[in-house]
Amino acid sequence: MKYWDFRESGKPRYDYLAYTDGSYLLRRNFGASACIVLDGEQMGVCYKWSEVSRYSTSNRQEIAAIIHALLHTPEGSSVLVRSDSENGIAQLTGAVRSRKDWDLVQLYRQTVKERRLRVTLEWVRSHSGDPWNDYVDNLCIEALALFEVDGTRVREGVDPDALFAYLCRKQTD
C-alpha cells in the first residue's frame, strides 16, 4: 500500500476526491462515520456527511464512510478516496481476506460496478496535517458529541441493506 503525502507534487487528476473517516467508542458502544466529496478540478465541497451508529465496529464505520462517499459521486466518475484506515482499504482491495465485514465489501464492489466508478483507494496517515483528513476526523468527533448530548441522527449498526436501499432509491429518482 502506497502512503500518500498531501504535500507531494505531480498528483494524478481525478474527477472527484473523497476523504473518509470512521471511529468507535467501545465504552459507549457507538461510533461515527464521515465523508466529504470534493470536485477534483476546483477542490470545492460537493457533499459532506456524518452519522452515528450503535452496535458496530471501527472498521465497519470506516468502510461505510467509503461506500457513502461513492454513493454521492456522479456515475462514471473517477474517484480518489483517501482514508486513514489501512485495514478497511486492505479489505476493499482484496489485499486482506476476511469474513468479517464481508457484506460491506460486497456492497462496495456492487456500488463501484453499478455506478461505473473508477476508484483508487489511498491510505493517508491520520493526524498528519492533511487538512481534509483532519476535517472528516472532526466531523466524526462532532457527530459523536451531538449524539451524546441529545441522541440525534443515530442508526442501529451499519446496515448494508440500508445503504443498498439508498443506492436503489437514487437510481430511480
N, C-alpha and C positions, 0 to 999 in steps of 0.2 A: 504494500500500500504506500502510495506516494504522500509525503507530507507537503501540504501546500502552504506557502508563506504568502500572506496577502500583500506583502511589500514587493514581491518579485515582479520583474518587468516581462513583457512578452507574453502576457496571459492569453490563452485562446479565447476566441469570441463565441458567445452563446446567445441565443435569443433571450433567455432568462437565467437569472441566478436565484437560487433559493438557499436560505440559511435555516437550519432546523435545530431544535434542541428539545430535550426531554429531561425530566427529573422526577424523583420519587422520594417521599418521606416515609420511611418504614414505620416510624413511631406513630404516625397518624394514619397510615395505610391509604394514602392517596398521593397522586403525582400530577404533573402537568406536562403538556406538550405545547410547543410553539413553533411557528414558522413565519418567514417573511419572504415574499417573492418580489424580485427586483427586475426591472426592464434591463436587459443586457446592454442596450445602447446608451441610455442616459442615466442608468442606475436609479431611476425613480421607483418609488414603492408602488407596486401593483396590488398587493394583498398582504395583510398580516392577520394572524390568528393565534389565539391561545385558548386552552381548555384544561379543566381539571378532571381527572378520572379517579375513581376509587377502585380498589382491588386489582391493581395492575402491577407492572414491574417497570423499572427504569428503562430496560431495553424495549419493552412494548411501547412506552411513551416516545422513545426516540424514533422507532420505525413508523409509528402512527404519524408523527410530525412530518416525516419524509413523504409518506403517502398523501397526506393532506396538502402539502405544498404542490405535489404533482397534479392533484385534482384541480388546482387553481392556476394552472398554466394552460395556454391555448393548445388545442390538439395540433400535432405535427411539429411542435417546437423542439428546439434543442435546449436542454436544461442542465446547468451545472448545479448540483446540490452539494452544499458544504455542511458537514455535520461533525460534531466533536465526539461522535460515538463510533469508535473503532469496531466494536462488536456488531453493531447494527449494520454498518457498511459491509463488514465481512459476511454477515448472513445474507444480505441482499445481493451481493456479487457472487455468492456461492463459494467464497474462499473458506468459509466455515459452514459445515452442515450440521444442523441441529433440528430436532423435532420441536424444540421449544420455539414458540412464535411462528411456527410454520404457516399458520393461517394468514398472518400478516405478510409473510414473504410471498405467498401465492397471490395475495391481493396486490402487492407491489408489482409483481410480474404482469398480472392481468391489466392493471392500470396503465403500465408502460405500453403494453401491446395494443390495447383497445384505443388508447388515445394517440398512438403512433408517435410516442415521445422518444427522443434521442437523449438519454440520460447519462451523465457522468457523475459518479459519486466520489467526492474527495473528503478526506479527513482534515480537519482543522484543529490544531491544539487549542483546548479550551483555556480561557483566561489568558490569551497570548497577546492581547491588544488589538485583535481584529474587531473593528467596531460593530460589524453586523452580527458576528457570533456573540459578542457581548450583549448586543441588543436583544437577540432571541433568548439568551440566558435570563436577562432581566424580565422579559415577557413571562417566562415560566415562574420566576420569583413573584412577580406581581399577581399572577393568576392564583398561586398558592396562598398568598397573603389575603387576596379577596375572598377565597374560599373559607379561610379560617375565620374571617370576620362575619360573613353572612351566608356562606354555603351556596353561593350562586354559581351558575354555569358548570354544574358537575354532571358527569356521566358515570354510569356504573361499569367501570372497566373499559378497556379499549376493545370495542366490538367490531370485528371485521365486517359483520353483516350490516352494521350501521354505516360504515364507510362505503360499502358496496352499494347500499340503497341510495346513498348520496350521489354516487357515481352514476347510477341508473337514472336518477331524477334529473341530473344535469344534462344527460344525453337527450331526454325527452323534452326539455324546455326549449 
